[in-house]
Structures are given as C-alpha cells and as structure tokens.
Amino acid sequence: MSKDSTSEEEVLRVAIKRREEELESALKELVRAAESRASLGHYVARYPWHFIAGGLMLGAWLGRRRA
C-alpha cells in the first residue's frame, strides 16, 4: 500500500466512526421519543378530562356494586 492510500483509509475509518456515533445518538433520541409517546403519563397529560371522567365512572360503578 502506498502512503496515500493508507492516509485515505484512515480518513475513511474516522468518517465511518463519526457517522456510527451520529447514528447511535439519533437512535437513542428516537427510542427516547417513542418511549415518551407510549407512556400512560403522555396520554393523561394530553387528555386529562377523559381520564377524570373515566375515573368517576369507574368509581361510581364500583361504589354501586358494593351498595
């Protein structure tokens, strides 16, 4: 191998390593975003009245069964 091809190989290795790090970072960010959207807290924060109404209905139903 010539000196020129060796330096080109090293440049390519550095570029590949940098891209792999960028890809890993983007993948972690994607997983974090997906997990936050899939959590129950996300839906409670987005639709609070639905959960309040559902809780009241569930409480009334359970309370009526015991009475």
N, C-alpha and C positions, 0 to 999 in steps of 0.2 A: 504494500500500500504506500502510496505517496503521502507526503506530509499534508498536501492539500486535501486529499480525500479523508485523512484522519481528522483534520480540523472540521471538515464538513460533517463528518459522522458525529463529532462531539456537539456541534451546533444543533444537529437534529435530535440528539439524545436530550439535550437541555430543553428544546422546544417541546418534545413529547412529554417530558416530565412536567413542564409548566402546564400543558394542556390537561394532563391527567389530574393535576391538583385543582385546576379550574373546574373540571368535570366533577370531581369529588365534592367540591364546595357547592356546586349547583345542585347536585343530587341530594346533599344534606338539606339544603334550603327547600327543595321540592318535598322531601319527606316531612320536614317540619310544617310546611304549609298544608300538606294533606292531612297530617295528624290533627292540626288545629281545626280544620274544617270538619273532621269526623268526630270531634268530641261532643259530648252532650252539652257542655257549657256553651259551645258556639250556638247551638240551636236555642237554648234557653235565653241567651242574650239577644238573639235575633227575633224570637217570637215569644216574648215574656207573657203576653196575655193568653196565649194558647195553653201554656203550662199552668198558669194560675187557674184558668177555667177548668182544665183537666184535673188539677189537684182538688178543687172544690167539688167537682162531680164525683171523683173517687171517694173523697171524704164523706159526702152525702150518701153515696151508695153503701160504703162500709158501715156508716153510722146507722143506716136504716135496717141493715141486716141484723144488727145486734139488738135493736129495739123491739 
